[in-house]
Amino acid sequence: MTTEIRVPTLGESVTEATIGKWFKAAGDPIAVDEPLVELETDKVTIEVPAPSAGTLAEIAAKEGETVEVGALLGSIAEGSGKALPAKKAEPAKPAEEKPQAVSQAAGAAAAGSTGEAAAKTSRIAGQEPVEERAMPPAPSAAKLMAEKNVSAGQVEGSGKRGQILKADVLEALSKGAASQPAEAPREARAPSPAADQAGEERVRMTKLRQTIARRLKDAQNVAAMLTTFNEVDMGAVMALRAKYKDIFEKKHGVKLGFMGFFTKAVTHALKEIPNVNAEIDGTDIIYKNYCHIGVAVGTDRGLVVPVVRDADRMGIAEIEKEIGRLGVAARDGKLSVADMQGGTFTISNGGVYGSLMSTPILNAPQSGILGMHKIQERPMAIGGQVVIRPMMYLALSYDHRIVDGKEAVTFLVRVKESLEDPERLVLDL
């Protein structure tokens, strides 16, 4: 008796994933609920557990392949994990033979070189094997593109090897692709000089990195993005934090950082300037009467933005606890789809990496993002005297289509005022 392993439901609007890594090989014994395979979606990375104990009998979807919800990943057979018959390994042979065929073709083109050496040269030069090249659009996608007069250059393919799927065309149409002239096709990258080829390595972008790249570029293409700056004296927050951090940690079981203060200051400002918390939907403006604050977290797989939901209803201790939970989950690859959805405004702290100033890019469809930076002592003129103060530059990038300059500046001033007089946050002033 065998048990099938299938792609689980991945969350709202997520219909496919890429096989990131198999933790087991065919023939390995497995226990129930043991992680079997890692799936990368355009939002999170999840692990699929074993639905039953036994032996991994078959791997139906290999690493790097794109699979849809419900697709077969493999199967589990009853048993203790003894070696599988040779018959089970046969499906892997064609995949092993293809590179050999390409190597032979490369060898014919390079006189005096063996097939294996020519294949190596071909890979270094960036000439991918035939099966790795971009695929033509899926039939349903090609039909829709023809009907709507959309060119391939206007659509970002999310399928295997960049194949354009019907969902990609629909997404492009929703952004007005048909009414815009087709983009010029990207020119193929010219081969590097022979002397440089040995020092290059070609690695396919992960699903998450592709999504990050696409979303950031979409934000620049769609929004009328502008950034305004201010600076804040962090002395009051630092003094308050130093005075109460030990008592705070003892009572709440979490360290008192700066993000709790910033998140609370942002929610206060969003209540006063609601356009910064709104989004554009066609010709409508959607105002959000809640504050779901996204907190950008850097991981070894790329930047992710988990969301602190209803942050405006939380105290600083609750915010710090939730940010701590989300940060650990992000770095461990344990974020759920629900953890990533619904953000209305984003805070990005480049200061932890030493950034002194930056212009953050909007996290579409949001209309605002706050950039925090490094705290640095600087001479400031206060009351006619020059004093040294711990200062931080703040940057608010906003969508000028919905947020006016006066609103953006007022929002940032309100954040500054709350941080320079943190009692306001406690007293809700």
Secondary structure by P-SEA (a helix, b strand, c coil): cbbbbcccccccccccccccccccccccccccccccbbbbcccbbbbbcccccccccccccccccccccccccccccccccccccccccccaaaaaaaaaaaaaaaaaacccccaaaaaaaaaaacccccccccccccaaaaaaaaaacccccccccccccccccaaaaaaaaaaccccccccccccccccccccccccbbbbcccaaaaaaaaaaaaaaaccbbbbbbccccaaaaaaaaaacaaaaaaaccccccaaaaaaaaaaaaaaacccccccccccbbbbbcccbbbbbbbccccbbbbbbcccccccaaaaaaaaaaaaaaaaaccccccccccccbbbbccccccccbbbbbbcccccbbbbbbbbbbbbbbcccbbbbbbbbbbbbbbccccccaaaaaaaaaaaaaaaaccccccccc
